[in-house]
Amino acid sequence: MRYQNLVQRLMSCLLLVAMFWLVAANGTARAYSETEALVGKSELTLDALLNYEHLPQLQAYLEKSRAVLIFPELIKGGLIVGAEGGSGLLLVRGGDGTWSPPAFYTIASGSVGLQIGGKVSEVIQTIMNDGAVDALLNKKFTLGADASAAVGPYGKAVGTSATANLKQDIYAFAKAEGAFGGVALDGAWLFARKAWNEEYYGTGATPRAIVLERRFNNMNADKLRSLLP
């Protein structure tokens, strides 16, 4: 009987320890769930669009780009008043050709008119020059005002707005489903997610410190960086 009581006490202690670590682990998972999930989804989006048969030129544009924005879920919906937005990542290519850790950004836009429907898009925007990168890092950024933008020149999934003009600052490549067609660019705002950047890296992790100065790093984003050409 005494032996059974000792075993029961030992099992109870082990159970309490296990419960403590489970709660601690869940707390950590919750704290990082949104940022870690976005990095993971961005990996899947990058891999999917690079292998998407209707976007054959994305690889070449990424190879020539100065930076890239990846939005795994750009959600658009509307009934008279439309809205579009989502969270994404900015990565910048260094002088040595390597890609920076990602900084967290949000894109948002709105429109008014006769529209009804909804769409979820996976979007990659290639930033082609230093001027557009600097503008994006210095302030809240407006596509079409702070930098010229166009829908990627190839790909059935981007709708009818495709252009052969190769002198734009930013090109968007998208894979979309839903009632709306195409991807609207002009007038969309891009701004950094300060809280998410500091959650993922630590205090003082601004986009410039992450992608240009490279003073912060998180190994969980290494796979995403390795997927970029």
SETI-418874 format. One record per residue (C-alpha): x, y, z; residue number from 1. Coordinates in pm, 1 decimal. Layout:
<pts>
<pt><xx>X</xx><yy>Y</yy><zz>Z</zz><k>NUM</k></pt>
...
</pts>
This chain:
<pts>
<pt><xx>0.0</xx><yy>0.0</yy><zz>0.0</zz><k>1</k></pt>
<pt><xx>279.7</xx><yy>241.5</yy><zz>91.6</zz><k>2</k></pt>
<pt><xx>451.9</xx><yy>160.5</yy><zz>-239.6</zz><k>3</k></pt>
<pt><xx>129.0</xx><yy>232.8</yy><zz>-431.5</zz><k>4</k></pt>
<pt><xx>88.3</xx><yy>566.8</yy><zz>-253.8</zz><k>5</k></pt>
<pt><xx>447.0</xx><yy>660.1</yy><zz>-341.3</zz><k>6</k></pt>
<pt><xx>388.1</xx><yy>572.9</yy><zz>-705.9</zz><k>7</k></pt>
<pt><xx>64.0</xx><yy>773.2</yy><zz>-711.5</zz><k>8</k></pt>
<pt><xx>240.3</xx><yy>1076.4</yy><zz>-561.6</zz><k>9</k></pt>
<pt><xx>522.3</xx><yy>1045.1</yy><zz>-811.9</zz><k>10</k></pt>
<pt><xx>276.9</xx><yy>1020.0</yy><zz>-1100.6</zz><k>11</k></pt>
<pt><xx>87.8</xx><yy>1325.2</yy><zz>-969.6</zz><k>12</k></pt>
<pt><xx>410.1</xx><yy>1526.4</yy><zz>-954.9</zz><k>13</k></pt>
<pt><xx>503.7</xx><yy>1423.0</yy><zz>-1306.2</zz><k>14</k></pt>
<pt><xx>154.9</xx><yy>1518.4</yy><zz>-1426.6</zz><k>15</k></pt>
<pt><xx>182.8</xx><yy>1861.8</yy><zz>-1264.6</zz><k>16</k></pt>
<pt><xx>522.7</xx><yy>1918.2</yy><zz>-1424.6</zz><k>17</k></pt>
<pt><xx>387.5</xx><yy>1810.3</yy><zz>-1763.0</zz><k>18</k></pt>
<pt><xx>87.9</xx><yy>2041.4</yy><zz>-1726.2</zz><k>19</k></pt>
<pt><xx>318.1</xx><yy>2330.9</yy><zz>-1632.2</zz><k>20</k></pt>
<pt><xx>534.0</xx><yy>2286.2</yy><zz>-1941.2</zz><k>21</k></pt>
<pt><xx>226.9</xx><yy>2239.2</yy><zz>-2161.4</zz><k>22</k></pt>
<pt><xx>80.0</xx><yy>2567.6</yy><zz>-2040.2</zz><k>23</k></pt>
<pt><xx>413.3</xx><yy>2743.1</yy><zz>-2084.1</zz><k>24</k></pt>
<pt><xx>454.6</xx><yy>2602.0</yy><zz>-2433.9</zz><k>25</k></pt>
<pt><xx>100.7</xx><yy>2700.8</yy><zz>-2531.9</zz><k>26</k></pt>
<pt><xx>161.9</xx><yy>3050.6</yy><zz>-2401.0</zz><k>27</k></pt>
<pt><xx>472.0</xx><yy>3079.7</yy><zz>-2618.2</zz><k>28</k></pt>
<pt><xx>287.3</xx><yy>2939.3</yy><zz>-2918.7</zz><k>29</k></pt>
<pt><xx>7.7</xx><yy>3192.3</yy><zz>-2873.8</zz><k>30</k></pt>
<pt><xx>256.9</xx><yy>3477.1</yy><zz>-2841.6</zz><k>31</k></pt>
<pt><xx>420.2</xx><yy>3388.1</yy><zz>-3171.8</zz><k>32</k></pt>
<pt><xx>128.6</xx><yy>3227.9</yy><zz>-3352.1</zz><k>33</k></pt>
<pt><xx>42.1</xx><yy>3513.6</yy><zz>-3588.9</zz><k>34</k></pt>
<pt><xx>398.5</xx><yy>3605.1</yy><zz>-3685.6</zz><k>35</k></pt>
<pt><xx>519.4</xx><yy>3246.7</yy><zz>-3718.1</zz><k>36</k></pt>
<pt><xx>208.1</xx><yy>3152.6</yy><zz>-3914.0</zz><k>37</k></pt>
<pt><xx>261.3</xx><yy>3439.4</yy><zz>-4156.9</zz><k>38</k></pt>
<pt><xx>621.6</xx><yy>3333.3</yy><zz>-4220.6</zz><k>39</k></pt>
<pt><xx>506.7</xx><yy>2975.8</yy><zz>-4279.6</zz><k>40</k></pt>
<pt><xx>228.1</xx><yy>3081.2</yy><zz>-4515.5</zz><k>41</k></pt>
<pt><xx>470.7</xx><yy>3306.3</yy><zz>-4703.3</zz><k>42</k></pt>
<pt><xx>697.9</xx><yy>3007.1</yy><zz>-4764.4</zz><k>43</k></pt>
<pt><xx>404.8</xx><yy>2816.0</yy><zz>-4914.0</zz><k>44</k></pt>
<pt><xx>297.8</xx><yy>3113.7</yy><zz>-5128.2</zz><k>45</k></pt>
<pt><xx>646.9</xx><yy>3172.1</yy><zz>-5264.3</zz><k>46</k></pt>
<pt><xx>691.4</xx><yy>2805.9</yy><zz>-5350.9</zz><k>47</k></pt>
<pt><xx>343.2</xx><yy>2781.7</yy><zz>-5504.3</zz><k>48</k></pt>
<pt><xx>375.1</xx><yy>3090.1</yy><zz>-5726.2</zz><k>49</k></pt>
<pt><xx>726.5</xx><yy>3002.0</yy><zz>-5841.2</zz><k>50</k></pt>
<pt><xx>585.8</xx><yy>2670.6</yy><zz>-5962.1</zz><k>51</k></pt>
<pt><xx>254.5</xx><yy>2808.4</yy><zz>-6094.6</zz><k>52</k></pt>
<pt><xx>232.9</xx><yy>2741.8</yy><zz>-6467.3</zz><k>53</k></pt>
<pt><xx>51.8</xx><yy>3068.5</yy><zz>-6540.8</zz><k>54</k></pt>
<pt><xx>328.8</xx><yy>3286.0</yy><zz>-6392.1</zz><k>55</k></pt>
<pt><xx>636.0</xx><yy>3172.0</yy><zz>-6585.1</zz><k>56</k></pt>
<pt><xx>821.0</xx><yy>3504.8</yy><zz>-6559.5</zz><k>57</k></pt>
<pt><xx>808.1</xx><yy>3544.0</yy><zz>-6181.0</zz><k>58</k></pt>
<pt><xx>1143.5</xx><yy>3369.2</yy><zz>-6134.8</zz><k>59</k></pt>
<pt><xx>1317.5</xx><yy>3610.6</yy><zz>-6372.9</zz><k>60</k></pt>
<pt><xx>1163.6</xx><yy>3916.5</yy><zz>-6207.1</zz><k>61</k></pt>
<pt><xx>1266.3</xx><yy>3793.4</yy><zz>-5862.6</zz><k>62</k></pt>
<pt><xx>1621.2</xx><yy>3742.5</yy><zz>-5986.2</zz><k>63</k></pt>
<pt><xx>1632.7</xx><yy>4104.7</yy><zz>-6105.2</zz><k>64</k></pt>
<pt><xx>1449.0</xx><yy>4254.6</yy><zz>-5808.3</zz><k>65</k></pt>
<pt><xx>1593.9</xx><yy>4466.5</yy><zz>-5528.8</zz><k>66</k></pt>
<pt><xx>1329.6</xx><yy>4350.5</yy><zz>-5280.6</zz><k>67</k></pt>
<pt><xx>1013.0</xx><yy>4145.2</yy><zz>-5258.6</zz><k>68</k></pt>
<pt><xx>680.1</xx><yy>4169.7</yy><zz>-5076.7</zz><k>69</k></pt>
<pt><xx>490.5</xx><yy>3845.8</yy><zz>-5013.9</zz><k>70</k></pt>
<pt><xx>121.2</xx><yy>3845.9</yy><zz>-4918.1</zz><k>71</k></pt>
<pt><xx>-14.0</xx><yy>3493.3</yy><zz>-4858.7</zz><k>72</k></pt>
<pt><xx>-372.7</xx><yy>3614.1</yy><zz>-4815.6</zz><k>73</k></pt>
<pt><xx>-484.2</xx><yy>3938.4</yy><zz>-4976.5</zz><k>74</k></pt>
<pt><xx>-857.3</xx><yy>3948.2</yy><zz>-4904.3</zz><k>75</k></pt>
<pt><xx>-1098.2</xx><yy>4158.5</yy><zz>-5106.7</zz><k>76</k></pt>
<pt><xx>-1471.7</xx><yy>4192.5</yy><zz>-5055.0</zz><k>77</k></pt>
<pt><xx>-1741.6</xx><yy>4445.7</yy><zz>-5111.2</zz><k>78</k></pt>
<pt><xx>-2106.1</xx><yy>4539.6</yy><zz>-5130.4</zz><k>79</k></pt>
<pt><xx>-2114.2</xx><yy>4894.6</yy><zz>-5276.8</zz><k>80</k></pt>
<pt><xx>-1805.0</xx><yy>4981.7</yy><zz>-5068.3</zz><k>81</k></pt>
<pt><xx>-1507.8</xx><yy>4754.4</yy><zz>-5129.5</zz><k>82</k></pt>
<pt><xx>-1199.1</xx><yy>4690.1</yy><zz>-4922.9</zz><k>83</k></pt>
<pt><xx>-882.5</xx><yy>4493.9</yy><zz>-4975.5</zz><k>84</k></pt>
<pt><xx>-603.7</xx><yy>4410.0</yy><zz>-4736.6</zz><k>85</k></pt>
<pt><xx>-372.0</xx><yy>4161.8</yy><zz>-4574.6</zz><k>86</k></pt>
<pt><xx>-45.4</xx><yy>4111.7</yy><zz>-4390.2</zz><k>87</k></pt>
<pt><xx>281.6</xx><yy>4025.6</yy><zz>-4558.6</zz><k>88</k></pt>
<pt><xx>659.1</xx><yy>4026.1</yy><zz>-4548.1</zz><k>89</k></pt>
<pt><xx>927.0</xx><yy>4250.5</yy><zz>-4698.6</zz><k>90</k></pt>
<pt><xx>1270.0</xx><yy>4104.6</yy><zz>-4779.5</zz><k>91</k></pt>
<pt><xx>1554.6</xx><yy>4304.9</yy><zz>-4936.3</zz><k>92</k></pt>
<pt><xx>1849.9</xx><yy>4173.1</yy><zz>-5136.2</zz><k>93</k></pt>
<pt><xx>2188.4</xx><yy>4280.8</yy><zz>-5000.0</zz><k>94</k></pt>
<pt><xx>2492.6</xx><yy>4386.5</yy><zz>-5196.6</zz><k>95</k></pt>
<pt><xx>2630.8</xx><yy>4033.4</yy><zz>-5163.1</zz><k>96</k></pt>
<pt><xx>2317.6</xx><yy>3885.7</yy><zz>-5318.5</zz><k>97</k></pt>
<pt><xx>2178.7</xx><yy>3737.4</yy><zz>-4996.9</zz><k>98</k></pt>
<pt><xx>1825.8</xx><yy>3807.7</yy><zz>-4878.1</zz><k>99</k></pt>
<pt><xx>1750.4</xx><yy>3988.4</yy><zz>-4552.0</zz><k>100</k></pt>
<pt><xx>1531.6</xx><yy>3858.3</yy><zz>-4272.1</zz><k>101</k></pt>
<pt><xx>1166.8</xx><yy>3955.7</yy><zz>-4332.1</zz><k>102</k></pt>
<pt><xx>995.3</xx><yy>4265.9</yy><zz>-4194.2</zz><k>103</k></pt>
<pt><xx>621.1</xx><yy>4257.2</yy><zz>-4130.8</zz><k>104</k></pt>
<pt><xx>391.9</xx><yy>4485.4</yy><zz>-4332.2</zz><k>105</k></pt>
<pt><xx>22.7</xx><yy>4544.7</yy><zz>-4399.0</zz><k>106</k></pt>
<pt><xx>-142.3</xx><yy>4645.7</yy><zz>-4726.3</zz><k>107</k></pt>
<pt><xx>-485.3</xx><yy>4810.9</yy><zz>-4737.8</zz><k>108</k></pt>
<pt><xx>-704.3</xx><yy>4986.5</yy><zz>-4991.8</zz><k>109</k></pt>
<pt><xx>-1066.9</xx><yy>5082.8</yy><zz>-5042.8</zz><k>110</k></pt>
<pt><xx>-1300.3</xx><yy>5169.0</yy><zz>-5328.0</zz><k>111</k></pt>
<pt><xx>-1660.0</xx><yy>5273.9</yy><zz>-5387.9</zz><k>112</k></pt>
<pt><xx>-1882.0</xx><yy>5155.0</yy><zz>-5671.4</zz><k>113</k></pt>
<pt><xx>-2118.4</xx><yy>4885.5</yy><zz>-5787.8</zz><k>114</k></pt>
<pt><xx>-1945.9</xx><yy>4568.4</yy><zz>-5678.7</zz><k>115</k></pt>
<pt><xx>-2030.6</xx><yy>4250.3</yy><zz>-5499.9</zz><k>116</k></pt>
<pt><xx>-1821.3</xx><yy>3945.2</yy><zz>-5436.8</zz><k>117</k></pt>
<pt><xx>-1508.2</xx><yy>3838.1</yy><zz>-5262.5</zz><k>118</k></pt>
<pt><xx>-1161.0</xx><yy>3708.6</yy><zz>-5335.1</zz><k>119</k></pt>
<pt><xx>-859.2</xx><yy>3567.8</yy><zz>-5161.5</zz><k>120</k></pt>
<pt><xx>-532.3</xx><yy>3618.6</yy><zz>-5348.9</zz><k>121</k></pt>
<pt><xx>-174.8</xx><yy>3506.3</yy><zz>-5300.8</zz><k>122</k></pt>
<pt><xx>37.6</xx><yy>3800.2</yy><zz>-5414.7</zz><k>123</k></pt>
<pt><xx>409.1</xx><yy>3855.5</yy><zz>-5467.6</zz><k>124</k></pt>
<pt><xx>531.5</xx><yy>4206.3</yy><zz>-5550.7</zz><k>125</k></pt>
<pt><xx>880.3</xx><yy>4247.0</yy><zz>-5693.5</zz><k>126</k></pt>
<pt><xx>1044.4</xx><yy>4581.0</yy><zz>-5609.4</zz><k>127</k></pt>
<pt><xx>1287.3</xx><yy>4665.3</yy><zz>-5886.9</zz><k>128</k></pt>
<pt><xx>1499.6</xx><yy>4958.1</yy><zz>-5759.0</zz><k>129</k></pt>
<pt><xx>1649.4</xx><yy>5126.3</yy><zz>-5452.3</zz><k>130</k></pt>
<pt><xx>1421.9</xx><yy>5429.6</yy><zz>-5478.2</zz><k>131</k></pt>
<pt><xx>1110.0</xx><yy>5222.8</yy><zz>-5422.2</zz><k>132</k></pt>
<pt><xx>1275.2</xx><yy>5038.4</yy><zz>-5131.7</zz><k>133</k></pt>
<pt><xx>1375.9</xx><yy>5366.3</yy><zz>-4964.9</zz><k>134</k></pt>
<pt><xx>1027.7</xx><yy>5513.2</yy><zz>-5006.9</zz><k>135</k></pt>
<pt><xx>873.6</xx><yy>5202.4</yy><zz>-4853.8</zz><k>136</k></pt>
<pt><xx>1105.5</xx><yy>5216.0</yy><zz>-4552.3</zz><k>137</k></pt>
<pt><xx>1076.7</xx><yy>5590.3</yy><zz>-4488.5</zz><k>138</k></pt>
<pt><xx>701.0</xx><yy>5636.6</yy><zz>-4446.3</zz><k>139</k></pt>
<pt><xx>354.1</xx><yy>5500.0</yy><zz>-4503.3</zz><k>140</k></pt>
<pt><xx>378.1</xx><yy>5408.8</yy><zz>-4866.8</zz><k>141</k></pt>
<pt><xx>114.8</xx><yy>5450.7</yy><zz>-5138.0</zz><k>142</k></pt>
<pt><xx>135.0</xx><yy>5245.2</yy><zz>-5454.9</zz><k>143</k></pt>
<pt><xx>102.4</xx><yy>5463.1</yy><zz>-5762.3</zz><k>144</k></pt>
<pt><xx>199.2</xx><yy>5778.9</yy><zz>-5570.3</zz><k>145</k></pt>
<pt><xx>529.4</xx><yy>5693.5</yy><zz>-5401.5</zz><k>146</k></pt>
<pt><xx>622.9</xx><yy>5437.1</yy><zz>-5667.6</zz><k>147</k></pt>
<pt><xx>479.9</xx><yy>5323.7</yy><zz>-5998.6</zz><k>148</k></pt>
<pt><xx>318.9</xx><yy>4981.7</yy><zz>-5998.0</zz><k>149</k></pt>
<pt><xx>183.0</xx><yy>4739.7</yy><zz>-6251.8</zz><k>150</k></pt>
<pt><xx>38.8</xx><yy>4392.0</yy><zz>-6266.2</zz><k>151</k></pt>
<pt><xx>298.3</xx><yy>4138.2</yy><zz>-6372.9</zz><k>152</k></pt>
<pt><xx>342.1</xx><yy>4119.5</yy><zz>-6747.7</zz><k>153</k></pt>
<pt><xx>259.8</xx><yy>3749.5</yy><zz>-6771.2</zz><k>154</k></pt>
<pt><xx>3.7</xx><yy>3523.7</yy><zz>-6612.6</zz><k>155</k></pt>
<pt><xx>-361.3</xx><yy>3439.8</yy><zz>-6668.5</zz><k>156</k></pt>
<pt><xx>-438.6</xx><yy>3475.1</yy><zz>-6298.7</zz><k>157</k></pt>
<pt><xx>-367.7</xx><yy>3848.5</yy><zz>-6289.5</zz><k>158</k></pt>
<pt><xx>-662.8</xx><yy>3946.5</yy><zz>-6505.4</zz><k>159</k></pt>
<pt><xx>-666.5</xx><yy>4187.8</yy><zz>-6798.3</zz><k>160</k></pt>
<pt><xx>-441.7</xx><yy>4458.6</yy><zz>-6652.0</zz><k>161</k></pt>
<pt><xx>-119.7</xx><yy>4292.7</yy><zz>-6769.0</zz><k>162</k></pt>
<pt><xx>138.6</xx><yy>4530.0</yy><zz>-6913.9</zz><k>163</k></pt>
<pt><xx>452.8</xx><yy>4495.1</yy><zz>-7119.9</zz><k>164</k></pt>
<pt><xx>604.2</xx><yy>4812.3</yy><zz>-6967.2</zz><k>165</k></pt>
<pt><xx>926.3</xx><yy>4697.0</yy><zz>-6801.6</zz><k>166</k></pt>
<pt><xx>1009.1</xx><yy>5031.7</yy><zz>-6639.0</zz><k>167</k></pt>
<pt><xx>774.9</xx><yy>5015.6</yy><zz>-6340.9</zz><k>168</k></pt>
<pt><xx>908.1</xx><yy>5028.2</yy><zz>-5984.8</zz><k>169</k></pt>
<pt><xx>694.5</xx><yy>4736.7</yy><zz>-5864.5</zz><k>170</k></pt>
<pt><xx>527.7</xx><yy>4440.3</yy><zz>-6033.7</zz><k>171</k></pt>
<pt><xx>257.9</xx><yy>4224.8</yy><zz>-5877.4</zz><k>172</k></pt>
<pt><xx>211.7</xx><yy>3855.3</yy><zz>-5954.6</zz><k>173</k></pt>
<pt><xx>-99.9</xx><yy>3690.8</yy><zz>-5815.9</zz><k>174</k></pt>
<pt><xx>-294.7</xx><yy>3371.4</yy><zz>-5795.8</zz><k>175</k></pt>
<pt><xx>-653.6</xx><yy>3455.8</yy><zz>-5713.6</zz><k>176</k></pt>
<pt><xx>-993.0</xx><yy>3295.2</yy><zz>-5671.5</zz><k>177</k></pt>
<pt><xx>-1333.9</xx><yy>3458.4</yy><zz>-5633.4</zz><k>178</k></pt>
<pt><xx>-1582.9</xx><yy>3691.6</yy><zz>-5795.0</zz><k>179</k></pt>
<pt><xx>-1342.9</xx><yy>3980.4</yy><zz>-5848.8</zz><k>180</k></pt>
<pt><xx>-1082.0</xx><yy>3959.0</yy><zz>-6123.5</zz><k>181</k></pt>
<pt><xx>-737.6</xx><yy>4112.8</yy><zz>-6135.6</zz><k>182</k></pt>
<pt><xx>-536.9</xx><yy>4278.9</yy><zz>-5860.6</zz><k>183</k></pt>
<pt><xx>-579.6</xx><yy>4650.0</yy><zz>-5784.1</zz><k>184</k></pt>
<pt><xx>-253.7</xx><yy>4832.3</yy><zz>-5717.2</zz><k>185</k></pt>
<pt><xx>-281.2</xx><yy>5211.1</yy><zz>-5742.3</zz><k>186</k></pt>
<pt><xx>-391.6</xx><yy>5375.1</yy><zz>-5419.5</zz><k>187</k></pt>
<pt><xx>-307.7</xx><yy>5083.6</yy><zz>-5189.7</zz><k>188</k></pt>
<pt><xx>-124.7</xx><yy>5177.0</yy><zz>-4868.4</zz><k>189</k></pt>
<pt><xx>166.8</xx><yy>4983.2</yy><zz>-4727.5</zz><k>190</k></pt>
<pt><xx>285.1</xx><yy>5032.9</yy><zz>-4371.1</zz><k>191</k></pt>
<pt><xx>501.1</xx><yy>4846.1</yy><zz>-4121.7</zz><k>192</k></pt>
<pt><xx>352.1</xx><yy>4636.3</yy><zz>-3840.8</zz><k>193</k></pt>
<pt><xx>562.4</xx><yy>4769.2</yy><zz>-3553.1</zz><k>194</k></pt>
<pt><xx>422.4</xx><yy>4535.8</yy><zz>-3288.1</zz><k>195</k></pt>
<pt><xx>473.3</xx><yy>4227.4</yy><zz>-3502.0</zz><k>196</k></pt>
<pt><xx>831.8</xx><yy>4321.6</yy><zz>-3592.8</zz><k>197</k></pt>
<pt><xx>922.7</xx><yy>4369.0</yy><zz>-3227.7</zz><k>198</k></pt>
<pt><xx>738.5</xx><yy>4052.0</yy><zz>-3125.4</zz><k>199</k></pt>
<pt><xx>929.5</xx><yy>3846.1</yy><zz>-3378.5</zz><k>200</k></pt>
<pt><xx>1274.4</xx><yy>4002.3</yy><zz>-3327.6</zz><k>201</k></pt>
<pt><xx>1278.4</xx><yy>4214.9</yy><zz>-3013.5</zz><k>202</k></pt>
<pt><xx>1262.9</xx><yy>4579.2</yy><zz>-2906.7</zz><k>203</k></pt>
<pt><xx>1384.5</xx><yy>4827.7</yy><zz>-3166.4</zz><k>204</k></pt>
<pt><xx>1328.8</xx><yy>4597.9</yy><zz>-3463.1</zz><k>205</k></pt>
<pt><xx>1228.3</xx><yy>4852.2</yy><zz>-3727.6</zz><k>206</k></pt>
<pt><xx>1203.3</xx><yy>4751.1</yy><zz>-4095.2</zz><k>207</k></pt>
<pt><xx>1523.5</xx><yy>4943.0</yy><zz>-4176.3</zz><k>208</k></pt>
<pt><xx>1711.9</xx><yy>4774.2</yy><zz>-3891.1</zz><k>209</k></pt>
<pt><xx>1586.6</xx><yy>4434.5</yy><zz>-4010.5</zz><k>210</k></pt>
<pt><xx>1617.8</xx><yy>4446.0</yy><zz>-4389.3</zz><k>211</k></pt>
<pt><xx>1900.8</xx><yy>4697.0</yy><zz>-4449.8</zz><k>212</k></pt>
<pt><xx>2113.4</xx><yy>4711.4</yy><zz>-4136.1</zz><k>213</k></pt>
<pt><xx>2042.1</xx><yy>4344.1</yy><zz>-4057.2</zz><k>214</k></pt>
<pt><xx>2075.2</xx><yy>4396.6</yy><zz>-3684.5</zz><k>215</k></pt>
<pt><xx>1805.9</xx><yy>4137.1</yy><zz>-3614.3</zz><k>216</k></pt>
<pt><xx>1755.6</xx><yy>3777.5</yy><zz>-3717.2</zz><k>217</k></pt>
<pt><xx>1521.2</xx><yy>3487.0</yy><zz>-3651.7</zz><k>218</k></pt>
<pt><xx>1626.3</xx><yy>3140.1</yy><zz>-3766.8</zz><k>219</k></pt>
<pt><xx>1263.8</xx><yy>3045.3</yy><zz>-3828.1</zz><k>220</k></pt>
<pt><xx>1271.5</xx><yy>3261.5</yy><zz>-4142.6</zz><k>221</k></pt>
<pt><xx>1582.5</xx><yy>3095.6</yy><zz>-4290.1</zz><k>222</k></pt>
<pt><xx>1382.2</xx><yy>2854.7</yy><zz>-4506.5</zz><k>223</k></pt>
<pt><xx>1184.3</xx><yy>3141.7</yy><zz>-4660.5</zz><k>224</k></pt>
<pt><xx>1506.4</xx><yy>3327.5</yy><zz>-4742.7</zz><k>225</k></pt>
<pt><xx>1654.8</xx><yy>3016.7</yy><zz>-4902.2</zz><k>226</k></pt>
<pt><xx>1359.8</xx><yy>2982.0</yy><zz>-5140.5</zz><k>227</k></pt>
<pt><xx>1428.3</xx><yy>3320.4</yy><zz>-5302.6</zz><k>228</k></pt>
<pt><xx>1652.1</xx><yy>3316.3</yy><zz>-5612.4</zz><k>229</k></pt>
</pts>
